Amino acid sequence: MTQKTPDITVRWATENDLDAVEKLDETSFPVSDPEAERAAPGELLAGIQKHELLVAEESLGAKDKRTRIVGYLQYSTLRKRHKYFLAGVAVEPAYRRQGIGALMTAEFLRLLRRETLGAPMITCTTNPKNIAAISTFLRNGFVVSRYIPEFFGKSKDRLYLEWGIKRKMASSGHSVLVPVENLAYLSSILDEVGFFVTDIVNMPHGMYFQVDELRESKQEELDSNETSVSSNFTGILLSATAFLLEPVRDLRSIGGRIGVWLLALPILPMLEPVMNLISRWRTAQECTISQARTRCPAFG
Ligand SMILES: CC(C)(COP(=O)(O)OP(=O)(O)OC[C@H]1O[C@@H](n2cnc3c(N)ncnc32)[C@H](O)[C@@H]1OP(=O)(O)O)[C@@H](O)C(=O)NCCC(=O)NCCS
């Protein structure tokens, strides 16, 4: 798995990357910042070993093949499959605002959508003052659904974000702009049922959270969206293969993969109707907003 821009490649981290990732974590979440929450001891290594940590790597020169780790993104798989928590994302300060955070987030979403036939349930938390992180998540399809005071303890309030809601909900047309400094008002408005932060907008007199009222889409709209997603037969086959391979995720040898494909070839034409059924079943399994709020994985 690799995702490339001209000089940046996003790939799974290996234990050789651990030092660089730990340094990046120290720089990005300094102990001197009382609001920051760094990775727990051993957490980054565990992420690498579980294959749940991506790195962004810059190639420094075609000739000597030198590279440098400039970003990482770590997630964890929650108790049930298809539920994930985006634990952290960081980009080296000198490389920020060049699209690397967005690139890693997009690649992370692409991987999980492939692994779950397009229906992962992903959550994350971030500091309500961290405009860079909130923008990165909102621009990649997350919405902020809750404001949680003292989530990680004193002075560590967090916004709770969920991915997938925007896909299932439609705007009622009722929007409110809240200045990014007015967190008390933001918190009160997010307590209203159906209100979500969907964007950050830059106005001449400052930055604002855009809060939208979202309503459940009609089933027909959902069906047509799902159909358009699932009508691509090749996509279905790739998803199906990834799905079938998931239990043997550690089977990384090229020979092993080719072998699985060869065994699967004769049955591929029969898979389309089955995959359509699975896709419909998965959609039905997705949590509604109210379920997501009460069964939010981070709170068990
Ligand atoms: C959050 C972070 C990973 C973003 O990485 P990045 O590579 O700078 O982000 P990108 O360049 O991909 O920007 C993604 C979006 O966020 C916006 N954005 C990024 N930094 C921003 C800032 N400081 N102010 C306003 N918007 C910002 C970008 O404009 C972009 O939106 P666009 O596509 O509409 O232009 C990076 O700032 C970081 O490492 N911060 C320290 C660690 C941290 O706080 N991590 C989050 C904890 S969960």
The ligand as an SDF file (V2000), in Angstrom:
LIG
                    3D

 48 50  0  0  0  0  0  0  0  0999 V2000
   -3.1070   18.8720   12.3050 C   0  0  0  0  0  0  0  0  0  0  0  0
   -1.9550   18.6790   11.3240 C   0  0  0  0  0  0  0  0  0  0  0  0
   -1.6330   17.1870   11.2790 C   0  0  0  0  0  0  0  0  0  0  0  0
   -2.4080   19.1400    9.9250 C   0  0  0  0  0  0  0  0  0  0  0  0
   -1.4010   18.7600    8.9930 O   0  0  0  0  0  0  0  0  0  0  0  0
   -1.0600   19.6530    7.6940 P   0  0  0  0  0  0  0  0  0  0  0  0
   -0.2250   18.8150    6.8000 O   0  0  0  0  0  0  0  0  0  0  0  0
   -0.5130   20.9500    8.1140 O   0  0  0  0  0  0  0  0  0  0  0  0
   -2.5200   19.8750    7.0810 O   0  0  0  0  0  0  0  0  0  0  0  0
   -2.8850   20.1160    5.5510 P   0  0  0  0  0  0  0  0  0  0  0  0
   -1.8550   20.9960    4.9240 O   0  0  0  0  0  0  0  0  0  0  0  0
   -3.1120   18.7980    4.9120 O   0  0  0  0  0  0  0  0  0  0  0  0
   -4.2450   20.9060    5.6790 O   0  0  0  0  0  0  0  0  0  0  0  0
   -5.4980   20.2430    5.7500 C   0  0  0  0  0  0  0  0  0  0  0  0
   -6.5830   21.3090    5.8010 C   0  0  0  0  0  0  0  0  0  0  0  0
   -6.5120   22.0030    7.0520 O   0  0  0  0  0  0  0  0  0  0  0  0
   -6.2900   23.3920    6.8290 C   0  0  0  0  0  0  0  0  0  0  0  0
   -5.3210   23.8450    7.8080 N   0  0  0  0  0  0  0  0  0  0  0  0
   -4.1760   23.2190    8.1530 C   0  0  0  0  0  0  0  0  0  0  0  0
   -3.5290   23.9440    9.0890 N   0  0  0  0  0  0  0  0  0  0  0  0
   -4.3030   25.0290    9.3240 C   0  0  0  0  0  0  0  0  0  0  0  0
   -4.1680   26.1430   10.2000 C   0  0  0  0  0  0  0  0  0  0  0  0
   -3.0990   26.2700   11.0180 N   0  0  0  0  0  0  0  0  0  0  0  0
   -5.1500   27.0770   10.1920 N   0  0  0  0  0  0  0  0  0  0  0  0
   -6.2090   26.9510    9.3810 C   0  0  0  0  0  0  0  0  0  0  0  0
   -6.4090   25.9080    8.5330 N   0  0  0  0  0  0  0  0  0  0  0  0
   -5.4570   24.9690    8.5130 C   0  0  0  0  0  0  0  0  0  0  0  0
   -5.7030   23.5040    5.4440 C   0  0  0  0  0  0  0  0  0  0  0  0
   -5.9850   24.7530    4.8660 O   0  0  0  0  0  0  0  0  0  0  0  0
   -6.3830   22.3640    4.7130 C   0  0  0  0  0  0  0  0  0  0  0  0
   -7.6970   22.7380    4.2980 O   0  0  0  0  0  0  0  0  0  0  0  0
   -7.9650   22.9980    2.7130 P   0  0  0  0  0  0  0  0  0  0  0  0
   -7.7290   21.6660    2.0580 O   0  0  0  0  0  0  0  0  0  0  0  0
   -9.3760   23.4020    2.6770 O   0  0  0  0  0  0  0  0  0  0  0  0
   -6.9840   24.0330    2.3300 O   0  0  0  0  0  0  0  0  0  0  0  0
   -0.6950   19.5000   11.7410 C   0  0  0  0  0  0  0  0  0  0  0  0
   -1.0710   20.8340   11.9140 O   0  0  0  0  0  0  0  0  0  0  0  0
   -0.0280   19.0030   13.0100 C   0  0  0  0  0  0  0  0  0  0  0  0
    0.8260   18.1150   12.9740 O   0  0  0  0  0  0  0  0  0  0  0  0
   -0.3650   19.5870   14.1940 N   0  0  0  0  0  0  0  0  0  0  0  0
    0.2550   19.1890   15.4630 C   0  0  0  0  0  0  0  0  0  0  0  0
   -0.2610   17.8380   15.9190 C   0  0  0  0  0  0  0  0  0  0  0  0
   -1.7500   17.8720   16.1350 C   0  0  0  0  0  0  0  0  0  0  0  0
   -2.2860   18.7820   16.7450 O   0  0  0  0  0  0  0  0  0  0  0  0
   -2.4270   16.8060   15.6470 N   0  0  0  0  0  0  0  0  0  0  0  0
   -3.8450   16.6390   15.7750 C   0  0  0  0  0  0  0  0  0  0  0  0
   -4.1850   15.9490   17.0180 C   0  0  0  0  0  0  0  0  0  0  0  0
   -5.4580   14.7690   16.7680 S   0  0  0  0  0  0  0  0  0  0  0  0
  1  2  1  0
  2  3  1  0
  2  4  1  0
  2 36  1  0
  4  5  1  0
  5  6  1  0
  6  7  2  0
  6  8  1  0
  6  9  1  0
  9 10  1  0
 10 11  2  0
 10 12  1  0
 10 13  1  0
 13 14  1  0
 14 15  1  0
 15 16  1  0
 15 30  1  0
 16 17  1  0
 17 18  1  0
 17 28  1  0
 18 19  1  0
 18 27  1  0
 19 20  2  0
 20 21  1  0
 21 22  1  0
 21 27  2  0
 22 23  1  0
 22 24  2  0
 24 25  1  0
 25 26  2  0
 26 27  1  0
 28 29  1  0
 28 30  1  0
 30 31  1  0
 31 32  1  0
 32 33  2  0
 32 34  1  0
 32 35  1  0
 36 37  1  0
 36 38  1  0
 38 39  2  0
 38 40  1  0
 40 41  1  0
 41 42  1  0
 42 43  1  0
 43 44  2  0
 43 45  1  0
 45 46  1  0
 46 47  1  0
 47 48  1  0
M  END
$$$$
